[in-house]
């Protein structure tokens, strides 16, 4: 993607890559200790990405909001096209269902983005409960999300497992 957009802007691709990395690093440092900015990062990813790309372009003396928007759209399309589940994820979920294990999917973030991923990989049938931060109104690791999932599954914390990833 950087090669495509750098060429259109008359830039060396490495310069665009470096500017994007720097802008992203500054952004991540800026939200590191700010819970509200972290929440915005999860709930409005397009705007955050656009601001990060605009920051990168400014580093290269380019003021072009339309270009930043186009770059983010291209990035998101490419990301969605290449998104994959981990190996054997569906087989594992199917086996858990066959064993009668009740499953909940708890995810932070923007509902549109998360629902798109759930549809893309046909995950909904495997889960008895799906809680998405934007729809539910609370995020992990907040206790409310886990307690609601336990209630929906009608199990106690002692009867439940939590399986997942921590992403930064």
C-alpha positions as CSV (number, residue, x, y, z in Angstrom):
1,X,0.0,0.0,0.0
2,X,2.8,2.4,0.8
3,X,4.4,1.8,-2.6
4,X,1.2,2.6,-4.3
5,X,0.5,5.9,-2.4
6,X,4.2,7.0,-2.2
7,X,4.4,6.8,-6.0
8,X,1.3,8.9,-6.4
9,X,2.8,11.5,-4.1
10,X,6.3,11.4,-5.6
11,X,7.8,10.0,-2.4
12,X,10.2,7.2,-1.8
13,X,8.1,4.3,-0.3
14,X,10.6,4.0,2.6
15,X,10.0,7.6,3.6
16,X,6.2,7.0,3.8
17,X,6.7,3.8,5.8
18,X,9.0,5.6,8.2
19,X,6.6,8.6,8.6
20,X,3.7,6.2,9.3
21,X,5.8,4.3,11.9
22,X,6.8,7.5,13.6
23,X,3.2,8.9,13.6
24,X,1.9,5.6,15.0
25,X,4.6,5.5,17.7
26,X,3.8,9.1,18.8
27,X,0.0,8.2,18.8
28,X,0.5,5.1,20.9
29,X,2.7,7.0,23.4
30,X,0.0,9.7,23.6
31,X,-2.8,7.3,24.5
32,X,-0.6,5.1,26.8
33,X,-2.0,6.4,30.1
34,X,-5.2,8.0,28.9
35,X,-8.2,5.7,29.3
36,X,-10.6,7.9,27.3
37,X,-8.2,8.1,24.3
38,X,-7.7,4.3,24.5
39,X,-11.5,3.9,24.4
40,X,-11.7,6.2,21.4
41,X,-9.0,4.2,19.7
42,X,-11.2,1.1,20.0
43,X,-14.5,2.7,19.2
44,X,-13.5,5.0,16.3
45,X,-10.7,3.2,14.5
46,X,-11.3,4.9,11.2
47,X,-10.9,8.4,12.6
48,X,-7.9,7.4,14.6
49,X,-6.2,5.8,11.6
50,X,-7.0,8.8,9.5
51,X,-5.4,11.2,12.1
52,X,-2.4,8.9,12.3
53,X,-2.0,8.9,8.5
54,X,-2.5,12.7,8.4
55,X,0.2,13.1,11.0
56,X,2.5,10.9,8.8
57,X,1.8,13.0,5.7
58,X,2.4,16.2,7.6
59,X,5.9,14.8,8.6
60,X,6.4,14.7,4.8
61,X,5.1,18.2,4.3
62,X,1.9,17.0,2.7
63,X,-1.5,18.4,3.9
64,X,-4.1,16.2,2.2
65,X,-7.0,14.9,4.2
66,X,-8.5,13.2,1.1
67,X,-5.3,11.3,0.5
68,X,-5.2,10.2,4.1
69,X,-8.9,9.0,3.9
70,X,-8.1,7.1,0.7
71,X,-5.1,5.5,2.3
72,X,-7.0,4.4,5.4
73,X,-9.8,2.9,3.2
74,X,-7.2,1.0,1.1
75,X,-5.5,-0.2,4.3
76,X,-8.8,-1.4,5.8
77,X,-9.8,-3.2,2.6
78,X,-6.5,-4.9,2.4
79,X,-6.6,-5.9,6.0
80,X,-10.1,-7.3,5.8
81,X,-9.2,-9.2,2.6
82,X,-6.2,-10.9,4.3
83,X,-7.7,-11.4,7.8
84,X,-7.6,-15.1,8.8
85,X,-8.5,-17.1,11.9
86,X,-5.7,-19.0,13.6
87,X,-5.3,-22.5,12.3
88,X,-8.0,-25.0,13.4
89,X,-10.1,-22.3,15.1
90,X,-13.3,-23.3,13.6
91,X,-12.7,-27.0,14.1
92,X,-12.0,-26.2,17.8
93,X,-15.2,-24.2,18.2
94,X,-17.2,-27.0,16.5
95,X,-15.7,-29.6,18.8
96,X,-16.5,-27.5,21.9
97,X,-20.1,-27.2,20.6
98,X,-20.3,-30.9,20.1
99,X,-19.2,-31.4,23.7
100,X,-22.0,-29.2,24.9
101,X,-19.8,-26.4,26.2
102,X,-21.5,-23.0,26.2
103,X,-19.4,-20.3,24.7
104,X,-19.3,-16.5,24.9
105,X,-17.4,-14.1,22.6
106,X,-16.3,-11.0,24.4
107,X,-14.6,-8.3,22.4
108,X,-13.7,-4.7,22.8
109,X,-14.2,-2.2,20.1
110,X,-16.4,-0.8,17.4
111,X,-19.5,-2.9,16.8
112,X,-19.5,-2.5,13.0
113,X,-15.9,-3.6,12.7
114,X,-16.3,-6.5,15.1
115,X,-19.6,-7.7,13.6
116,X,-18.0,-7.6,10.2
117,X,-15.2,-10.0,11.4
118,X,-17.8,-12.3,13.0
119,X,-19.8,-12.4,9.7
120,X,-16.6,-12.8,7.6
121,X,-15.6,-15.9,9.5
122,X,-19.1,-17.2,10.3
123,X,-18.5,-17.3,14.1
124,X,-21.9,-16.4,15.5
125,X,-23.3,-19.9,15.4
126,X,-20.6,-21.1,17.8
127,X,-21.5,-18.7,20.6
128,X,-24.4,-18.5,23.0
129,X,-23.5,-15.0,23.9
130,X,-21.7,-12.3,22.0
131,X,-20.8,-9.1,23.8
132,X,-19.2,-6.2,21.9
133,X,-18.0,-3.2,23.9
134,X,-19.8,-0.6,21.8
135,X,-23.1,-2.4,22.0
136,X,-22.8,-3.6,25.6
137,X,-21.4,-0.3,26.9
138,X,-18.5,-1.7,28.9
139,X,-15.2,-3.2,28.0
140,X,-12.8,-5.8,29.0
141,X,-11.1,-6.1,31.4
142,X,-13.9,-4.6,33.3
143,X,-15.7,-7.0,35.6
144,X,-19.2,-6.1,34.3
145,X,-18.5,-7.8,30.9
146,X,-17.4,-11.1,32.4
147,X,-20.2,-11.1,35.0
148,X,-22.8,-10.5,32.3
149,X,-21.4,-13.3,30.1
150,X,-21.5,-15.7,33.1
151,X,-25.1,-14.7,33.7
152,X,-26.0,-15.2,30.0
153,X,-24.4,-18.6,30.0
154,X,-25.9,-19.4,33.4
155,X,-22.6,-20.6,34.9
156,X,-20.5,-19.5,37.9
157,X,-17.0,-18.1,37.6
158,X,-15.7,-21.4,39.1
159,X,-17.3,-23.3,36.2
160,X,-15.9,-21.0,33.5
161,X,-12.7,-20.7,31.5
162,X,-11.4,-17.6,29.9
163,X,-9.5,-18.1,26.7
164,X,-8.1,-15.2,24.7
165,X,-5.5,-12.9,23.7
166,X,-4.1,-9.7,25.1
167,X,-3.4,-7.2,22.4
168,X,-1.5,-3.9,22.9
